[in-house]
Amino acid sequence: MGLSHINEKGYARMVDVSEKEDTVRLARAQAVVCMQPETLIMIRDGAIKKGDVLAVAQVAGIMGAKQTSQIIPMCHPLSLSGVDMDFELDETESSIVITSQVKTTGKTGVEMEALTAVSIAALTIYDMCKAVDRWMKITDIRLLEKSGGKSGHLVYGNQ
């Protein structure tokens, strides 16, 4: 089985999805930002000098999802019908768990948009907090769930 992003001459291409059926597509993704406990407290208390870290990261994640086809070469430009971001502060692990949910109706999935959303949100948290915690770590960027299209509904861990 060949790779769908490679043409018969061995060159990269964007896959032709024109014959695929339009279906409702949904994807959820996650990223985790680990930090010093003091940094998490500053974020929670609104004490980061650059502003409201989670509000800015939320907008950045949404913007990232909308711009995915401009930064990932083989992604199709999609008309997204919804992007939602969630941030869970985990004081036990001194981390922020970021979750995105992206939805569209179309011929191709929104996994890359969901993954881009959490990645950009995580990078935004890092950028806004690096002055107080240069050694934050971004981990566990992964797809949690996808639905729509031929493969149907898939949930991470249920393979």
Buried (B, 14 or more C-beta within 10 A) or exposed (E): EEEEEEEEEEEEEEBEBEEEEEBEBBBBBBBBBBBBEEBBBBBBEEEBEEEEBBEBBBBBBBBBBBBBBEEEEEBBEBEBBEBBBBBEBEEEEBBBBBBBBBBBEBBBBBBBBBBBBBBBBBBBBBBBBEEBBEEBEBEBBEBBBBBBBEEEEBEEEEE
